[in-house]
């Protein structure tokens, strides 16, 4: 498992490449005490990830598999996370993401599978802004697209 945030990308006013986090994909769980979110939502550290699939942040893969009796796959070394926050976050993202991110349509704890600049992403809304998860091999390209959008929205 990769233990560093790669590639190394600099934070800007609105864009923060997040440090390494433990991420698991969970499919077809049975009980396990998890309060699983429904389609298009997140609940705490669990994000809907499609039909009968969830991303679980900051949990140990083996203990999660034992608790849920579901199929658990480590995704930590495969996904890269970006936080987009601040007053211009929605304006930056609306240049890249083909979904309506207004608070009344995509409220806090909403989640979606979509694309940003033709790169497949998972996006969810948290209290301070948005989190985008992409495959690590696309992190540089997504970062570049985010930076271009940020520069267009916040010139100077």
C-alpha positions as CSV (number, residue, x, y, z in Angstrom):
1,X,0.0,0.0,0.0
2,X,1.3,3.4,-0.9
3,X,1.9,5.4,2.3
4,X,2.5,8.9,0.7
5,X,0.3,11.3,-1.1
6,X,1.6,11.0,-4.7
7,X,1.9,13.0,-6.8
8,X,3.1,15.9,-4.7
9,X,0.8,18.8,-5.6
10,X,0.8,22.2,-4.0
11,X,-2.3,23.6,-2.2
12,X,-3.8,26.9,-3.6
13,X,-6.4,29.2,-2.2
14,X,-9.3,26.9,-3.1
15,X,-7.7,23.5,-3.9
16,X,-6.1,21.3,-1.4
17,X,-4.6,17.9,-2.4
18,X,-5.4,15.8,0.7
19,X,-2.9,13.7,2.5
20,X,-3.0,9.9,2.4
21,X,-6.2,8.4,3.8
22,X,-7.2,4.8,4.3
23,X,-10.0,4.1,1.8
24,X,-11.9,0.8,1.4
25,X,-14.6,-0.1,-1.1
26,X,-17.4,-2.1,0.5
27,X,-19.9,-4.2,-1.5
28,X,-22.9,-6.3,-0.5
29,X,-22.5,-5.9,3.3
30,X,-24.6,-7.7,5.9
31,X,-25.4,-5.8,9.1
32,X,-22.0,-5.0,10.8
33,X,-23.4,-2.0,12.6
34,X,-22.8,0.3,9.7
35,X,-25.4,3.0,9.0
36,X,-25.1,2.9,5.2
37,X,-26.1,6.0,3.2
38,X,-28.6,5.7,0.4
39,X,-28.0,6.6,-3.2
40,X,-26.5,10.0,-3.8
41,X,-25.5,10.6,-0.2
42,X,-22.8,10.2,2.4
43,X,-23.0,9.6,6.1
44,X,-20.0,10.4,8.2
45,X,-17.0,8.5,6.7
46,X,-19.2,6.3,4.4
47,X,-19.9,7.5,0.9
48,X,-22.3,5.9,-1.6
49,X,-20.3,4.6,-4.5
50,X,-23.0,3.1,-6.8
51,X,-25.4,0.3,-6.6
52,X,-24.6,-1.9,-3.5
53,X,-21.2,-0.2,-3.1
54,X,-19.7,2.3,-0.7
55,X,-16.4,4.0,0.0
56,X,-15.4,3.8,3.6
57,X,-12.7,6.3,4.8
58,X,-10.3,5.7,7.7
59,X,-11.2,2.1,8.5
60,X,-9.0,-1.0,8.6
61,X,-9.7,-3.3,5.7
62,X,-9.6,-6.5,7.7
63,X,-11.8,-5.3,10.6
64,X,-14.3,-3.8,8.2
65,X,-14.6,-7.1,6.3
66,X,-15.0,-9.0,9.5
67,X,-17.7,-6.6,10.8
68,X,-19.7,-6.4,7.6
69,X,-19.3,-9.9,6.1
70,X,-19.1,-8.0,2.8
71,X,-16.6,-7.8,0.0
72,X,-14.0,-5.2,1.1
73,X,-11.2,-4.0,-1.2
74,X,-8.5,-1.6,-0.3
75,X,-8.5,1.6,-2.4
76,X,-6.0,3.7,-0.5
77,X,-3.3,3.4,-3.1
78,X,-5.6,3.8,-6.0
79,X,-7.5,7.0,-5.2
80,X,-6.4,10.6,-4.8
81,X,-8.5,13.1,-2.9
82,X,-8.9,16.9,-3.5
83,X,-10.7,19.3,-1.3
84,X,-12.2,22.3,-3.0
85,X,-13.4,25.0,-0.6
86,X,-14.0,28.7,-0.1
87,X,-16.4,31.1,-1.6
88,X,-15.4,30.3,-5.2
89,X,-15.5,26.5,-4.8
90,X,-18.8,26.0,-6.7
91,X,-17.8,28.4,-9.4
92,X,-14.5,26.5,-10.0
93,X,-16.3,23.2,-10.1
94,X,-19.1,24.3,-12.3
95,X,-16.5,24.8,-15.1
96,X,-15.6,21.1,-14.8
97,X,-18.5,19.1,-13.4
98,X,-21.7,18.6,-15.4
99,X,-24.0,18.5,-12.3
100,X,-25.8,21.2,-10.4
101,X,-23.8,21.9,-7.3
102,X,-26.1,24.6,-5.8
103,X,-26.8,23.9,-2.1
104,X,-30.5,23.4,-2.7
105,X,-29.8,20.7,-5.3
106,X,-26.5,19.2,-4.0
107,X,-26.7,19.8,-0.2
108,X,-24.2,18.9,2.5
109,X,-23.7,15.1,2.5
110,X,-24.7,14.7,-1.1
111,X,-22.6,12.4,-3.2
112,X,-22.3,11.7,-6.9
113,X,-20.4,9.7,-9.5
114,X,-19.6,11.9,-12.4
115,X,-16.7,13.4,-14.3
116,X,-14.6,16.5,-14.0
117,X,-12.7,17.6,-17.2
118,X,-13.5,14.2,-18.7
119,X,-11.9,12.4,-15.7
120,X,-14.1,10.0,-13.7
121,X,-14.6,11.3,-10.1
122,X,-16.6,10.7,-7.0
123,X,-17.7,14.0,-5.5
124,X,-19.3,14.7,-2.2
125,X,-20.2,17.8,-0.2
126,X,-18.9,18.4,3.3
127,X,-19.4,21.2,5.6
128,X,-16.4,23.2,4.3
129,X,-16.8,22.4,0.6
130,X,-16.4,19.5,-1.8
131,X,-14.2,16.5,-2.0
132,X,-13.3,14.9,-5.3
133,X,-11.8,11.4,-5.5
134,X,-10.1,10.3,-8.8
135,X,-7.9,7.5,-9.7
136,X,-4.4,8.4,-8.6
137,X,-3.1,8.1,-12.2
138,X,-5.3,11.0,-13.2
139,X,-4.5,13.2,-10.2
140,X,-2.0,15.4,-12.2
141,X,-4.5,15.9,-15.0
142,X,-7.4,16.7,-12.6
143,X,-5.2,19.1,-10.6
144,X,-4.2,20.9,-13.8
145,X,-7.9,21.3,-14.8
146,X,-8.8,22.5,-11.3
147,X,-6.0,25.0,-11.4
148,X,-7.1,26.4,-14.8
149,X,-10.6,26.7,-13.5
150,X,-9.4,28.4,-10.3
151,X,-7.3,30.9,-12.3
152,X,-10.3,31.7,-14.6
153,X,-12.6,32.3,-11.6
154,X,-10.0,34.0,-9.4
155,X,-7.6,35.8,-11.7
156,X,-4.6,37.5,-10.3
